Amino acid sequence: MERKARVTIKDVARIAMVTPQTVSRALRDAPDIAESTKTRVLEIASNLNYVKNSTASALRRGSTRLIGIIYDNLINLYFSVMTDFIQFCLKERGYSMLTISVRSFHLNEEAYMAAVFHNVDGIISFLEPDEELTELIKSYNVPVLLFGRRTNVKRIDCIHTDDEEGGRLAAARLADDGCKNAVCITEALELTCAYDRYHGFEEELKRRGISKPRIVNPNVPGLEQQLLSLMKSPDGFPDGIFCFNDMLAFETLYFIEKNNLPSVKVIGYDNVQQEIHIPRRLTTVGTDKLALAKRATEMIISKVETGDTNRAIEKKGVFLVEGTTA
């Protein structure tokens, strides 16, 4: 079926025998338009099924009130939960959201330009930025806020949780449970949040006289194989596991039960069970997600509306959420 052409302001103006500017003012309920003209224009627009082109209107204003959200994993529960909170906060401020999923672990030029081409006013990224973005932001004047991670890249703001403290809380909980042989299942430590969580975990164990935790990368060759290999390792199977996020913690528990591996204390990070009710309550590290999303929204909108180029960096507190897994 052939797609019907969109009705424009010019179409309405032609039938109403007025200028497009008059139609525009009538549709905006401008006070300098005669009521009879306004009524006739609105009636014709309704009969023609005219729909306002909000994008074109926004571009004429010089602002789309559209914020791009960039991430790399569609099945990451934390990204989904936080994106939902951010959308709610943006809507309260009169902004809308465009989600962009990319096949990259970093916010690079390609991802940044994809958002720019969609005429966004600003970007909230879950991905750590490349250095090259400094010049791009300077050229295109579309600000970026890094969410959930820290960065030293110039011109990029960031808001994140106190990841080191989260690692310390997890280590303290496992130590209090008597764990002496800990493992940290984490993404690559090149990620600032992964490094900070591991560093806090390691430092707290060291402070308590417990040996350095082993590191397991869940992606090489795969989490299940990594857990099975721990059974054959010289240090044996751990008695406590700290996971980079809740997704890894739930996977860890699943593979342990599937393969009848020894019982072990497991702690996650993100507390996604607060929003997604899961039968087995995970011991995890949490934060006030709605407050985090609200502040992130305030930060990016402030940059969009003021054009301020000074960097803003904020770190939010965390707390241990008691569950049944540690």
Residue pairs with C-beta under 8 A, 6 or more apart in sequence:
6 51
6 53
7 48
7 49
7 50
7 51
8 50
8 53
9 20
9 23
9 24
9 27
9 50
10 20
11 48
11 50
12 23
12 41
12 44
12 45
12 48
12 50
13 19
13 20
13 22
13 23
15 44
15 48
16 22
16 23
16 37
16 40
16 41
16 44
18 37
18 41
22 33
22 37
22 41
23 41
23 45
25 32
25 33
26 33
26 37
26 38
26 41
26 42
27 41
27 42
27 45
27 52
29 38
55 64
55 119
58 64
58 65
58 66
58 119
59 119
63 121
63 304
64 119
64 120
64 121
65 94
65 95
65 96
65 121
66 95
66 96
66 97
66 98
66 118
66 119
66 120
66 121
67 86
67 90
67 95
67 96
67 97
67 98
67 120
67 121
67 122
67 123
67 124
67 300
67 301
67 304
68 97
68 98
68 99
68 100
68 115
68 118
68 120
68 122
68 123
68 124
69 83
69 86
69 97
69 98
69 99
69 100
69 123
69 124
69 125
69 126
70 100
70 101
70 102
70 107
70 111
70 115
70 123
70 124
70 125
70 126
70 127
71 79
71 83
71 99
71 100
71 101
71 102
71 125
71 126
71 127
72 101
72 102
72 103
72 104
72 105
72 126
72 127
73 79
73 101
74 101
76 245
76 247
77 246
77 247
77 270
77 272
77 276
78 148
78 245
78 246
78 247
78 270
78 272
79 126
81 272
81 275
81 276
81 289
82 126
82 147
82 148
82 289
82 292
82 293
83 97
83 99
85 289
85 290
85 292
85 293
85 294
86 97
86 124
86 147
86 293
86 296
86 297
87 97
88 293
89 290
89 293
89 294
89 296
89 297
90 96
90 97
90 297
90 301
93 297
93 301
95 121
95 297
95 301
98 115
98 118
98 120
100 111
100 114
100 115
100 118
102 110
102 111
102 114
102 127
104 110
104 111
104 127
105 127
105 128
105 191
106 127
106 128
106 129
106 130
107 123
107 125
107 127
107 128
107 129
107 130
107 133
107 144
107 146
108 130
108 132
108 133
109 130
109 132
109 133
109 136
111 125
111 127
112 123
112 133
112 136
112 137
112 142
112 144
113 136
115 123
115 142
116 140
116 142
120 142
121 142
121 304
122 142
122 143
122 144
122 145
122 300
122 301
122 303
122 304
123 142
123 143
123 144
123 145
123 300
124 144
124 145
124 147
124 296
124 300
125 144
125 145
125 146
125 147
126 147
126 148
126 149
128 146
128 149
128 151
128 191
128 192
129 144
129 146
129 151
129 153
129 156
130 153
131 153
133 144
133 153
133 155
133 156
134 153
134 154
134 155
134 156
137 143
137 144
137 155
137 156
138 155
141 307
143 155
143 157
143 300
143 303
143 304
144 155
144 156
144 157
145 156
145 157
145 158
145 159
145 296
145 299
145 300
145 303
146 156
146 157
146 158
146 159
146 160
147 158
147 159
147 160
147 296
148 159
148 160
148 161
148 193
149 158
149 160
149 191
149 192
149 193
150 158
150 160
150 192
150 193
150 196
150 313
150 315
151 158
151 192
154 311
155 309
155 311
156 311
157 299
157 300
157 303
157 311
157 312
157 313
158 312
158 313
158 314
159 292
159 295
159 296
159 299
159 313
159 314
159 315
159 316
160 193
160 314
160 315
160 316
161 287
161 292
161 315
161 316
161 317
161 318
162 315
162 316
162 317
162 318
163 192
163 193
163 196
163 197
163 200
163 318
164 196
164 197
164 199
164 200
164 203
165 200
165 317
165 318
166 197
166 200
166 269
166 285
166 318
167 196
167 197
167 198
167 199
167 200
167 201
167 202
167 203
167 204
167 242
168 200
168 201
168 203
168 204
169 285
169 318
169 319
169 320
170 197
170 201
170 242
170 267
170 269
170 285
170 320
171 182
171 200
171 201
171 202
171 203
171 204
171 205
171 208
171 210
171 242
172 204
172 208
173 267
173 283
173 320
173 326
174 182
174 240
174 242
174 265
174 267
174 326
175 204
175 205
175 208
175 210
177 240
177 265
177 326
178 239
179 210
179 238
179 239
179 240
179 265
180 210
180 211
180 239
181 211
181 235
181 236
181 237
181 238
181 239
181 240
182 201
182 205
182 210
182 213
182 214
182 238
182 239
182 240
182 241
182 242
183 213
183 214
183 215
183 216
183 230
183 238
183 240
183 241
183 242
184 197
184 198
184 201
184 202
184 213
184 214
184 215
184 216
184 241
184 242
184 243
184 244
185 216
185 218
185 223
185 226
185 241
185 242
185 243
185 244
185 248
185 252
186 194
186 197
186 198
186 215
186 216
186 217
186 218
186 243
186 244
186 248
187 194
187 217
187 218
187 219
187 244
188 194
188 217
189 195
189 198
189 215
194 244
197 242
197 244
197 269
198 213
198 215
201 213
201 242
202 212
202 213
205 211
205 212
205 213
206 212
213 242
214 233
214 235
214 238
216 223
216 226
216 227
216 230
217 226
218 226
218 248
218 251
220 226
223 248
223 251
223 252
223 255
224 255
224 258
224 259
227 252
227 255
227 256
227 259
227 261
228 259
228 261
230 236
230 237
230 238
231 237
231 261
237 261
237 262
237 264
238 264
239 264
239 265
240 264
240 265
240 266
240 267
240 326
241 249
241 252
241 264
241 265
241 266
241 267
242 267
242 269
243 249
243 252
243 266
243 267
243 268
243 269
244 269
245 268
245 269
245 270
246 268
246 269
246 270
246 271
246 272
246 273
246 282
246 284
247 268
247 272
248 268
249 266
249 267
249 268
249 269
249 282
249 284
249 325
250 268
250 278
250 282
252 266
253 266
253 280
253 325
255 261
256 262
256 263
256 264
265 283
265 325
265 326
266 282
266 283
266 325
266 326
267 282
267 283
267 284
267 285
267 325
267 326
268 282
268 283
268 284
268 285
268 325
269 284
269 285
270 284
270 285
270 286
271 282
271 284
271 285
271 286
271 287
271 289
271 321
273 281
273 282
273 284
273 323
274 286
274 289
274 321
275 289
280 323
280 324
280 325
281 323
281 324
281 325
282 321
282 323
282 324
282 325
283 320
283 321
283 322
283 323
283 324
283 325
283 326
284 320
284 321
284 323
285 318
285 319
285 320
285 321
286 318
286 319
286 320
286 321
287 316
287 317
287 318
287 319
288 316
291 316
292 316
295 314
295 316
299 312
299 314
302 308
303 312
